[in-house]
Amino acid sequence: MAKNPTGDDPSAGVPFVDSDGDQHFAGTNIWCEGALFRLGPPTVVTIATGVATITTGFVALAAETSTADQLDTLTLAGVQDGDVVLLIADAGDTITVDDASINLGAASRAIAPGGSLQLRYDGAESQWTELTFVAGADNV
């Protein structure tokens, strides 16, 4: 039975199993149902002067104007060593992520529709580090 991201018990502060056997984790963006690891819908964040301030781990980046933009800085309040985020481009947008404050495997990464960039926060370096990158969908 499909569930919303908060499951049957949105007040639960720890992982729990609901009445029909699905496992859920507390939170609004991530849960496990059966054998699937689900992120739920992404939170759309508009880039403002090169900065995206995020509050969740699954983010659709929207261009500030037009359909293309550059992300220079990713900000997350309370970020901790090992935190992981998955970035995608909002529908119809292409977002170029710059290597200046985000440790990428290249000078920049352009996330096109269907693409993604997964980052992990490195507390020792005080920066985001690239884990995986997919430029865009192969059928776009």
C-alpha positions as a printed NumPy array, in Angstrom:
array([[  0.   ,   0.   ,   0.   ],
       [  1.523,   3.356,  -1.033],
       [  2.228,   5.837,   1.724],
       [  3.067,   9.483,   1.905],
       [  6.639,  10.287,   3.044],
       [  5.599,  10.707,   6.68 ],
       [  3.937,   7.267,   6.73 ],
       [  1.147,   6.279,   9.055],
       [  2.749,   7.937,  12.079],
       [  4.148,  11.383,  11.254],
       [  5.052,  11.937,  14.92 ],
       [  7.433,   8.978,  15.001],
       [ 10.98 ,  10.048,  15.769],
       [ 12.614,   6.748,  14.821],
       [ 12.237,   4.136,  12.065],
       [  9.016,   2.168,  12.453],
       [  6.923,  -0.499,  10.72 ],
       [  3.345,   0.479,   9.927],
       [  0.232,  -1.668,  10.209],
       [  0.678,  -3.324,   6.797],
       [  4.384,  -4.094,   7.263],
       [  6.021,  -1.197,   5.391],
       [  9.13 ,   0.266,   7.009],
       [  9.314,   4.03 ,   7.396],
       [ 11.902,   6.513,   8.626],
       [ 10.915,   9.7  ,  10.391],
       [ 11.104,  12.766,   8.187],
       [  9.399,  14.278,   5.224],
       [ 11.606,  13.301,   2.286],
       [ 12.856,   9.779,   2.735],
       [ 11.262,   6.48 ,   3.565],
       [ 11.533,   2.808,   2.813],
       [  8.555,   0.85 ,   1.544],
       [  9.194,  -2.831,   1.085],
       [ 12.499,  -3.145,  -0.761],
       [ 12.39 ,   0.35 ,  -2.288],
       [ 14.32 ,   3.358,  -1.025],
       [ 12.1  ,   6.32 ,  -1.837],
       [ 12.956,  10.004,  -1.721],
       [  9.515,  11.446,  -2.267],
       [  9.056,  14.553,  -4.385],
       [ 11.976,  16.989,  -4.583],
       [ 11.812,  20.395,  -2.969],
       [ 12.097,  23.08 ,  -5.658],
       [ 14.708,  25.71 ,  -4.753],
       [ 15.34 ,  28.754,  -6.938],
       [ 18.969,  29.798,  -7.245],
       [ 19.477,  33.391,  -6.064],
       [ 22.666,  35.093,  -7.277],
       [ 24.471,  31.765,  -7.507],
       [ 23.318,  30.471,  -4.109],
       [ 20.827,  27.703,  -3.332],
       [ 19.678,  27.497,   0.266],
       [ 18.299,  24.011,   0.812],
       [ 16.377,  22.416,   3.656],
       [ 16.043,  18.826,   2.416],
       [ 18.172,  16.108,   0.847],
       [ 16.367,  15.927,  -2.517],
       [ 16.307,  19.214,  -4.411],
       [ 15.162,  20.354,  -7.855],
       [ 17.206,  23.46 ,  -8.677],
       [ 15.302,  26.151, -10.573],
       [ 16.969,  28.89 , -12.611],
       [ 16.618,  32.4  , -11.208],
       [ 15.718,  33.748, -14.654],
       [ 15.218,  32.038, -18.007],
       [ 16.035,  28.317, -18.238],
       [ 19.731,  28.237, -17.334],
       [ 21.627,  29.258, -14.234],
       [ 24.858,  28.624, -12.345],
       [ 25.114,  27.292,  -8.801],
       [ 28.199,  28.601,  -6.994],
       [ 27.278,  27.869,  -3.38 ],
       [ 25.042,  25.305,  -1.703],
       [ 23.88 ,  26.271,   1.788],
       [ 22.208,  23.961,   4.303],
       [ 21.57 ,  25.104,   7.888],
       [ 22.995,  22.66 ,  10.407],
       [ 24.933,  20.689,   7.793],
       [ 27.011,  17.892,   9.295],
       [ 29.878,  15.72 ,   8.122],
       [ 28.493,  12.952,   5.911],
       [ 25.195,  14.637,   4.979],
       [ 24.165,  13.657,   1.436],
       [ 22.042,  15.647,  -1.029],
       [ 20.721,  14.754,  -4.468],
       [ 20.347,  17.664,  -6.886],
       [ 18.326,  17.601, -10.102],
       [ 17.38 ,  20.391, -12.493],
       [ 13.833,  21.72 , -12.355],
       [ 11.731,  20.839, -15.419],
       [ 13.083,  22.576, -18.527],
       [ 16.118,  24.069, -16.768],
       [ 19.842,  23.376, -17.099],
       [ 21.875,  24.145, -14.006],
       [ 25.672,  24.444, -14.148],
       [ 27.351,  23.7  , -10.819],
       [ 30.677,  25.492, -10.37 ],
       [ 33.706,  23.851,  -8.724],
       [ 34.664,  27.003,  -6.757],
       [ 33.036,  25.996,  -3.436],
       [ 31.849,  22.501,  -4.328],
       [ 34.534,  19.854,  -4.875],
       [ 33.598,  18.341,  -8.229],
       [ 35.363,  15.805, -10.424],
       [ 35.538,  18.511, -13.131],
       [ 35.649,  22.318, -13.315],
       [ 31.853,  22.387, -13.588],
       [ 28.911,  20.043, -14.042],
       [ 25.85 ,  20.898, -16.141],
       [ 22.724,  19.147, -14.872],
       [ 20.211,  18.907, -17.71 ],
       [ 16.661,  17.513, -17.445],
       [ 16.863,  13.894, -16.317],
       [ 20.338,  14.39 , -14.855],
       [ 21.49 ,  14.488, -11.252],
       [ 24.39 ,  15.398,  -9.003],
       [ 24.828,  13.699,  -5.649],
       [ 26.999,  15.461,  -3.063],
       [ 28.335,  14.571,   0.396],
       [ 29.368,  17.181,   2.949],
       [ 32.987,  16.812,   4.043],
       [ 33.193,  18.348,   7.513],
       [ 37.016,  18.214,   7.603],
       [ 37.186,  20.287,   4.394],
       [ 34.012,  22.313,   5.104],
       [ 32.73 ,  21.719,   1.585],
       [ 30.45 ,  19.576,  -0.538],
       [ 32.142,  16.779,  -2.513],
       [ 30.79 ,  15.069,  -5.621],
       [ 29.705,  11.443,  -5.242],
       [ 27.918,  10.803,  -8.553],
       [ 26.989,  12.792, -11.642],
       [ 24.635,  12.095, -14.556],
       [ 24.487,  14.863, -17.169],
       [ 20.934,  14.205, -18.374],
       [ 18.512,  11.551, -19.483],
       [ 19.628,   9.572, -22.514],
       [ 16.208,   9.94 , -24.093],
       [ 15.77 ,  13.716, -23.712]])
